[in-house]
Amino acid sequence: MNLRHLLAYGLGIFMLASCDDNTATLGIDMMPSTDIVSKNFKTYDVTTESYAVGDAVLARTNKSYFGRFTDPETNTTIASDFMVQFHCEEGFNLPEIIRNDDACTRLDVRLFIDNFVGDSLQSFKLSVYELNKSLDPNADYYTNINPEEYIDATAQPIATKWFTISDRTISDADRWKTDYSNNIRISLPVDLGTSILRDYRQHPEHFANTSAWLKSENPCSKGLYFKLEYGDGAMAYIDLVQMNLFFRYYDGTLAKDTIGMCTFAATDAVVEATHFENTNLDQLVNDESCTYLKSPAGIFTMATIPADQIHVEDTINSAKLTLTRYNDEVESNFKLNIPQTVLLVRLDDYLNGFFENYQIQDGRESYLASFNSSTNTYTFNNIARLITGMAKEKKAGKATANWNKVLIIPVETTKDSSGGIVKLNHDFGMNSARLVGGKNNPIKLEVIYSSF
């Protein structure tokens, strides 16, 4: 190879090497320095505190609750009794011939128990009163409702009953039959039933539908109040209240007398209003070493989000808030359950009628989280839109006194056939959780954001 070839060969190597060195940074050299992406991870302190509900939450539920129970973990007590109206079916009718001048042979009310918390063998006493003031089916009622305002407090109850949640008046064989439904049966005066039957003869229009029934002056037509008189140690979840009226009538098909029954039941078309009363909650609310979730109508957790400390000028990729539950410290056979679903919602939105307006989580200012039993936590995986919205309000001068405060609330969800959530209500189960946090122990908000 002559000198000219050597020089050409060397120049080619030099040019190739120069080209390799430069292509690695070619894209960056062509980009403006302000477009370089930098991801950052940072944690922020979130202060939490217990938020006292004051026994007043919207009581939009088709269950009633009855009993008194003391939580062995916190030594707090919750008591409840309830009022209920009855539905009259359209097309209600009675046999043409009822014996003994339309006389009632038996009138009773059954409280069907879906579930309970506590000791099913504890004794309770209840009293039954007629309501003398109507409950409006279209109104909102809260758990601090005062039933004494709807009855004649000077009158004697129309019935009383001692009972246990597990009915000991029946045999074990009957209790374990597949068609047995646990219930409390309360006998009412038969003359009330006779008055109902005779009014049907005179004014059948009073039985045209539920609205007409509620407006009539029939006994029990305005509803009944089941008052807790005595007992502690259990809480019954009542999913159906049913008033049954019995009579003897002539059956033309059978050509003989037989026993008939008509039923008035509590349904979604009428009001079921449970009154709750909590005691000893102040000690939990004032504990600054942790926070609590306690239902029904007990304690929420309130968190203050440091939205003005977070770099919202950058893009927030995710913002995760985790609430960790402490394990119970007291061993008991009657411990409360753990809230399974919680709602994170802005305090102002809650105060302005979140539940009253039938709102659900929107992924912007309200979020849902489920309890994870493996990690003992509730995790809101990405509340970035909430933080950005808070910061924009503050910058625009639209921030309220509660602009960066949110509540964590135990809730129950209703889903459609596709599994989508269509309704949120307060959780009325007997549930409790003690959470890491408190004014002296902030929890962490984890934020990942991008800078350009």
C-alpha positions as CSV (number, residue, x, y, z in Angstrom):
1,M,0.0,0.0,0.0
2,N,1.5,3.3,-1.0
3,L,1.5,6.5,1.0
4,R,-1.5,7.9,-0.7
5,H,-3.5,4.8,0.1
6,L,-2.3,4.8,3.7
7,L,-3.4,8.4,4.1
8,A,-6.8,7.8,2.6
9,Y,-7.3,4.7,4.8
10,G,-6.3,6.6,7.9
11,L,-8.6,9.5,7.0
12,G,-11.5,7.1,6.6
13,I,-10.9,5.6,10.1
14,F,-10.7,9.1,11.5
15,M,-13.9,10.2,9.9
16,L,-15.7,7.0,11.0
17,A,-14.5,7.4,14.6
18,S,-15.5,11.1,14.6
19,C,-19.0,10.1,13.4
20,D,-19.5,7.5,16.1
21,D,-18.4,9.9,18.9
22,N,-21.0,12.6,17.8
23,T,-24.2,10.6,17.1
24,A,-24.7,9.6,20.8
25,T,-25.5,13.2,21.7
26,L,-27.0,14.3,18.5
27,G,-30.6,14.3,19.8
28,I,-29.8,16.2,23.0
29,D,-27.8,18.7,21.1
30,M,-30.8,19.4,18.9
31,M,-33.3,19.7,22.0
32,P,-33.7,22.9,23.9
33,S,-32.2,22.5,27.4
34,T,-35.6,23.4,28.9
35,D,-37.2,20.2,27.5
36,I,-35.0,17.7,29.4
37,V,-37.2,15.5,31.6
38,S,-36.2,15.0,35.2
39,K,-38.3,12.8,37.5
40,N,-38.3,13.5,41.2
41,F,-39.7,11.6,44.2
42,K,-40.5,13.4,47.4
43,T,-42.5,12.8,50.5
44,Y,-44.5,15.4,52.4
45,D,-45.9,15.4,56.0
46,V,-49.7,15.1,56.2
47,T,-51.3,16.0,59.6
48,T,-54.3,13.9,60.6
49,E,-56.8,14.1,63.4
50,S,-60.0,12.5,64.5
51,Y,-63.2,14.3,63.4
52,A,-66.2,13.9,65.7
53,V,-69.4,13.4,63.8
54,G,-71.6,14.3,66.7
55,D,-74.1,11.4,66.2
56,A,-75.5,13.2,63.1
57,V,-75.0,11.5,59.7
58,L,-77.5,11.1,57.0
59,A,-79.6,7.9,57.8
60,R,-80.3,6.8,54.3
61,T,-80.4,3.1,54.8
62,N,-83.0,0.3,54.4
63,K,-81.9,-1.4,57.6
64,S,-82.7,-0.6,61.2
65,Y,-80.5,-1.1,64.2
66,F,-81.4,-2.0,67.8
67,G,-79.4,-2.6,70.9
68,R,-76.5,-1.3,73.0
69,F,-72.9,-2.5,72.6
70,T,-69.7,-1.5,74.4
71,D,-66.6,-1.8,72.3
72,P,-64.0,-3.9,74.3
73,E,-61.1,-2.2,72.5
74,T,-62.0,1.5,73.2
75,N,-64.6,1.2,76.0
76,T,-67.0,3.4,73.9
77,T,-70.7,2.5,73.9
78,I,-73.3,2.9,71.1
79,A,-77.0,2.5,71.6
80,S,-79.7,2.6,69.0
81,D,-83.5,2.3,68.6
82,F,-85.7,3.2,65.7
83,M,-88.9,4.4,64.1
84,V,-90.5,2.7,61.1
85,Q,-93.4,3.3,58.8
86,F,-95.4,0.6,56.9
87,H,-96.2,0.1,53.2
88,C,-99.7,-0.6,52.0
89,E,-99.7,-2.4,48.6
90,E,-101.8,-1.0,45.8
91,G,-104.8,-3.2,45.2
92,F,-105.0,-4.1,48.9
93,N,-108.2,-6.1,49.7
94,L,-109.7,-8.3,52.4
95,P,-112.2,-11.2,52.2
96,E,-115.8,-10.3,51.9
97,I,-116.8,-12.1,55.1
98,I,-114.6,-11.7,58.2
99,R,-116.1,-13.5,61.2
100,N,-117.2,-11.8,64.5
101,D,-117.9,-8.4,63.0
102,D,-114.5,-7.9,61.4
103,A,-112.6,-8.9,64.6
104,C,-108.8,-9.3,64.6
105,T,-107.6,-12.6,66.2
106,R,-104.0,-11.6,66.5
107,L,-101.7,-8.6,65.7
108,D,-98.0,-8.8,65.8
109,V,-94.8,-7.2,64.5
110,R,-91.7,-9.2,63.5
111,L,-88.2,-7.8,63.4
112,F,-86.2,-10.0,61.2
113,I,-82.5,-10.0,62.1
114,D,-80.0,-10.1,59.3
115,N,-76.8,-10.0,61.4
116,F,-75.6,-8.8,64.8
117,V,-72.6,-7.8,66.8
118,G,-71.9,-9.0,70.4
119,D,-73.4,-11.7,72.6
120,S,-76.7,-13.1,71.2
121,L,-77.7,-14.4,74.6
122,Q,-77.8,-11.0,76.3
123,S,-81.2,-9.9,77.5
124,F,-82.9,-6.8,76.2
125,K,-86.2,-5.0,76.8
126,L,-88.0,-2.9,74.3
127,S,-91.2,-0.9,74.3
128,V,-93.4,-0.1,71.3
129,Y,-95.1,3.3,70.8
130,E,-97.4,4.5,68.1
131,L,-96.2,7.6,66.2
132,N,-98.5,10.5,66.4
133,K,-96.6,12.6,64.0
134,S,-95.9,11.7,60.4
135,L,-92.4,11.1,58.9
136,D,-92.0,12.6,55.5
137,P,-90.9,9.9,53.0
138,N,-89.2,12.6,50.9
139,A,-87.3,14.2,53.7
140,D,-83.7,13.5,54.9
141,Y,-83.4,12.2,58.4
142,Y,-80.2,12.0,60.5
143,T,-79.0,9.6,63.2
144,N,-79.5,12.2,65.9
145,I,-83.2,12.3,65.3
146,N,-85.2,12.5,68.6
147,P,-88.0,9.9,68.6
148,E,-89.6,11.5,71.6
149,E,-90.8,14.3,69.2
150,Y,-92.9,11.8,67.3
151,I,-94.8,10.1,70.1
152,D,-96.9,11.0,73.1
153,A,-94.3,10.7,75.8
154,T,-96.9,10.7,78.5
155,A,-98.7,7.6,77.0
156,Q,-98.0,4.0,78.0
157,P,-96.4,1.8,75.4
158,I,-98.8,-0.4,73.4
159,A,-96.4,-3.4,74.0
160,T,-93.2,-4.4,75.7
161,K,-90.9,-7.3,75.1
162,W,-88.0,-9.0,76.7
163,F,-85.8,-10.9,74.2
164,T,-82.4,-12.2,73.2
165,I,-81.1,-12.0,69.7
166,S,-80.8,-15.7,69.6
167,D,-84.4,-16.8,70.2
168,R,-84.3,-19.3,73.1
169,T,-88.0,-19.9,73.0
170,I,-87.7,-22.3,70.1
171,S,-85.9,-25.6,69.9
172,D,-82.4,-26.0,68.4
173,A,-84.0,-28.3,65.7
174,D,-86.3,-25.5,64.6
175,R,-83.6,-22.9,64.7
176,W,-81.4,-24.8,62.2
177,K,-84.2,-25.5,59.7
178,T,-83.4,-24.0,56.3
179,D,-86.6,-21.9,56.2
180,Y,-86.1,-20.4,59.7
181,S,-85.4,-16.6,59.8
182,N,-84.2,-15.2,63.1
183,N,-86.7,-12.7,64.3
184,I,-88.2,-11.0,67.3
185,R,-92.0,-11.3,67.5
186,I,-93.9,-8.7,69.5
187,S,-97.6,-9.1,70.2
188,L,-99.7,-5.9,69.8
189,P,-103.2,-5.3,71.2
190,V,-105.8,-7.1,69.0
191,D,-108.2,-4.1,69.3
192,L,-105.8,-2.1,67.1
193,G,-106.1,-4.8,64.4
194,T,-109.9,-4.8,64.7
195,S,-109.9,-1.0,64.2
196,I,-107.9,-1.5,61.0
197,L,-110.3,-4.1,59.7
198,R,-113.4,-2.1,60.4
199,D,-111.9,1.0,58.8
200,Y,-111.3,-1.0,55.6
201,R,-115.0,-1.6,55.5
202,Q,-115.9,2.0,56.0
203,H,-113.1,3.7,54.1
204,P,-111.4,1.4,51.6
205,E,-109.8,4.5,50.0
206,H,-107.5,4.6,53.1
207,F,-105.9,1.4,51.7
208,A,-105.6,2.5,48.1
209,N,-101.8,2.9,48.3
210,T,-99.0,3.8,50.8
211,S,-99.7,7.5,50.6
212,A,-103.4,7.1,51.5
213,W,-102.5,4.7,54.3
214,L,-100.0,7.0,55.8
215,K,-102.5,9.9,55.8
216,S,-105.3,7.8,57.4
217,E,-106.0,7.8,61.1
218,N,-105.7,4.0,61.4
219,P,-103.8,2.6,64.4
220,C,-100.1,2.2,63.5
221,S,-100.6,4.0,60.1
222,K,-98.1,6.8,61.0
223,G,-95.6,4.2,62.1
224,L,-94.1,2.7,65.3
225,Y,-91.2,3.5,67.6
226,F,-89.2,0.6,69.0
227,K,-87.6,2.1,72.1
228,L,-84.6,0.5,73.9
229,E,-85.4,0.2,77.6
230,Y,-82.8,-2.1,79.0
231,G,-79.8,-4.2,77.9
232,D,-76.2,-4.1,76.8
233,G,-73.8,-6.4,74.9
234,A,-75.3,-6.7,71.4
235,M,-76.5,-4.8,68.4
236,A,-79.0,-6.3,66.0
237,Y,-79.1,-5.5,62.3
238,I,-82.8,-5.6,61.3
239,D,-83.4,-5.9,57.5
240,L,-87.2,-6.3,57.6
241,V,-90.0,-5.1,59.9
242,Q,-93.3,-6.7,59.2
243,M,-96.7,-6.1,60.8
244,N,-99.1,-9.1,60.5
245,L,-102.9,-8.9,61.1
246,F,-104.8,-12.2,61.5
247,F,-108.5,-12.9,61.3
248,R,-111.0,-15.7,60.7
249,Y,-113.0,-15.5,57.4
250,Y,-115.3,-17.6,55.3
251,D,-113.5,-19.2,52.3
252,G,-116.1,-19.6,49.6
253,T,-113.9,-22.0,47.6
254,L,-113.4,-24.3,50.5
255,A,-116.8,-23.6,51.9
256,K,-115.5,-23.2,55.4
257,D,-114.0,-20.8,57.9
258,T,-110.2,-20.4,57.8
259,I,-107.4,-18.2,59.1
260,G,-106.4,-15.2,57.0
261,M,-103.6,-12.8,57.3
262,C,-102.7,-9.4,55.8
263,T,-99.2,-7.9,56.0
264,F,-97.9,-4.3,56.2
265,A,-94.1,-4.2,55.7
266,A,-91.4,-1.6,55.9
267,T,-90.0,-1.0,52.4
268,D,-87.9,1.5,50.5
269,A,-91.1,3.5,49.9
270,V,-91.4,4.5,53.6
271,V,-89.1,5.8,56.3
272,E,-86.9,3.8,58.6
273,A,-85.2,6.2,61.0
274,T,-82.6,4.8,63.4
275,H,-81.5,6.9,66.3
276,F,-77.9,6.4,67.5
277,E,-76.2,7.7,70.6
278,N,-72.5,7.3,71.3
279,T,-70.8,7.7,74.6
280,N,-67.1,8.1,75.6
281,L,-66.0,9.2,72.1
282,D,-64.3,12.4,73.4
283,Q,-61.3,10.3,74.7
284,L,-60.7,9.0,71.2
285,V,-61.2,12.3,69.5
286,N,-58.7,14.0,71.8
287,D,-56.0,11.3,71.4
288,E,-53.3,13.1,69.4
289,S,-51.2,9.9,69.0
290,C,-53.4,8.4,66.4
291,T,-56.8,8.8,64.6
292,Y,-59.9,6.7,64.5
293,L,-62.6,5.5,62.0
294,K,-65.7,4.5,63.9
295,S,-69.1,3.7,62.6
296,P,-72.0,4.2,62.7
297,A,-72.3,7.9,63.3
298,G,-69.0,8.0,65.3
299,I,-65.6,9.3,64.1
300,F,-64.0,10.1,60.8
301,T,-60.4,11.0,60.1
302,M,-59.5,14.4,58.8
303,A,-56.3,15.1,56.9
304,T,-54.6,18.4,56.0
305,I,-52.9,18.1,52.6
306,P,-49.8,20.3,52.1
307,A,-50.8,21.3,48.6
308,D,-49.0,24.7,48.9
309,Q,-45.7,22.9,49.5
310,I,-45.9,20.7,46.4
311,H,-44.4,21.8,43.1
312,V,-47.6,21.9,41.1
313,E,-45.9,23.9,38.4
314,D,-44.3,20.6,37.4
315,T,-46.3,17.6,36.2
316,I,-47.4,15.4,39.1
317,N,-47.3,11.8,37.9
318,S,-48.7,10.3,41.0
319,A,-49.5,11.2,44.6
320,K,-50.1,8.3,47.0
321,L,-51.5,8.6,50.5
322,T,-51.5,5.5,52.8
323,L,-53.3,5.1,56.1
324,T,-52.1,2.2,58.2
325,R,-54.2,0.5,60.8
326,Y,-52.9,-0.5,64.3
327,N,-53.7,-4.0,65.3
328,D,-56.2,-4.5,68.2
329,E,-54.6,-4.6,71.6
330,V,-57.5,-6.3,73.4
331,E,-58.4,-9.9,72.9
332,S,-62.2,-10.4,72.9
333,N,-64.8,-12.7,71.2
334,F,-66.9,-9.6,70.5
335,K,-64.5,-7.3,68.7
336,L,-65.9,-4.8,66.2
337,N,-65.2,-5.4,62.5
338,I,-62.8,-3.3,60.4
339,P,-64.3,-0.7,57.9
340,Q,-63.8,-2.3,54.5
341,T,-64.3,0.7,52.2
342,V,-63.5,4.4,52.9
343,L,-64.2,7.6,51.0
344,L,-61.7,10.5,50.8
345,V,-63.6,13.7,50.1
346,R,-63.0,17.4,50.6
347,L,-64.3,18.7,53.9
348,D,-66.3,21.5,52.2
349,D,-67.9,19.0,49.8
350,Y,-69.0,16.8,52.7
351,L,-70.4,19.8,54.6
352,N,-72.2,21.1,51.5
353,G,-74.2,17.9,51.0
354,F,-72.1,15.2,49.4
355,F,-74.4,12.4,50.6
356,E,-77.6,14.4,50.5
357,N,-77.0,15.1,46.8
358,Y,-76.4,11.5,46.0
359,Q,-72.8,12.1,44.9
360,I,-70.2,9.4,44.3
361,Q,-66.4,9.4,43.9
362,D,-65.3,11.3,40.9
363,G,-61.5,10.7,40.9
364,R,-60.9,14.4,41.1
365,E,-62.1,15.6,44.5
366,S,-63.3,12.3,46.0
367,Y,-61.7,8.8,46.0
368,L,-62.4,5.3,47.3
369,A,-60.0,2.9,48.9
370,S,-60.5,-0.6,50.2
371,F,-59.0,-2.2,53.3
372,N,-56.0,-4.4,52.4
373,S,-55.8,-7.1,55.1
374,S,-52.3,-8.2,53.9
375,T,-50.7,-4.8,54.6
376,N,-53.2,-3.5,57.1
377,T,-53.7,-0.3,55.1
378,Y,-56.0,1.9,53.1
379,T,-54.2,3.3,50.1
380,F,-55.3,6.1,47.8
381,N,-53.0,5.5,44.9
382,N,-53.2,8.8,43.0
383,I,-54.8,11.9,44.4
384,A,-52.7,14.2,42.1
385,R,-55.8,15.9,40.6
386,L,-57.0,16.7,44.1
387,I,-53.7,18.4,45.0
388,T,-53.5,20.3,41.7
389,G,-57.0,21.6,42.2
390,M,-56.3,22.7,45.7
391,A,-53.2,24.6,44.7
392,K,-55.0,26.3,41.8
393,E,-57.8,27.5,44.2
394,K,-55.2,28.9,46.5
395,K,-53.3,30.7,43.7
396,A,-56.6,32.2,42.3
397,G,-57.6,33.5,45.7
398,K,-60.6,31.2,45.9
399,A,-59.5,29.1,48.9
400,T,-61.8,28.6,51.8
401,A,-60.8,28.0,55.4
402,N,-61.0,24.3,54.7
403,W,-59.3,24.5,51.3
404,N,-56.8,21.7,51.9
405,K,-58.7,19.5,54.3
406,V,-60.2,16.1,53.5
407,L,-62.2,13.6,55.4
408,I,-61.8,9.8,55.3
409,I,-65.2,8.3,55.9
410,P,-66.4,4.6,56.2
411,V,-68.9,4.0,53.5
412,E,-71.1,1.3,51.9
413,T,-71.3,1.0,48.1
414,T,-74.1,0.0,45.8
415,K,-73.1,-1.5,42.4
416,D,-74.9,-2.0,39.2
417,S,-74.9,-5.3,37.2
418,S,-71.6,-4.4,35.6
419,G,-69.9,-3.8,38.9
420,G,-69.9,0.0,38.6
421,I,-70.6,2.0,41.8
422,V,-74.0,3.8,41.5
423,K,-74.5,4.9,45.2
424,L,-72.6,5.7,48.3
425,N,-74.0,5.7,51.8
426,H,-72.5,6.0,55.2
427,D,-71.4,2.7,56.7
428,F,-73.9,1.7,59.4
429,G,-72.1,-1.4,60.4
430,M,-70.5,-1.7,63.8
431,N,-66.9,-1.0,62.7
432,S,-63.8,0.5,64.1
433,A,-60.1,1.1,63.2
434,R,-57.3,2.9,64.9
435,L,-54.9,4.5,62.4
436,V,-51.3,5.6,62.5
437,G,-51.2,9.4,62.5
438,G,-52.5,12.2,64.8
439,K,-51.3,15.7,65.3
440,N,-48.0,14.6,66.8
441,N,-47.3,11.9,64.3
442,P,-47.8,13.0,60.6
443,I,-48.2,10.4,57.9
444,K,-46.5,10.6,54.5
445,L,-47.8,11.7,51.1
446,E,-45.6,10.2,48.4
447,V,-45.3,12.4,45.2
448,I,-43.6,11.6,41.9
449,Y,-43.5,14.5,39.5
450,S,-41.7,15.5,36.3
451,S,-39.7,18.6,35.5
452,F,-38.9,19.8,32.0
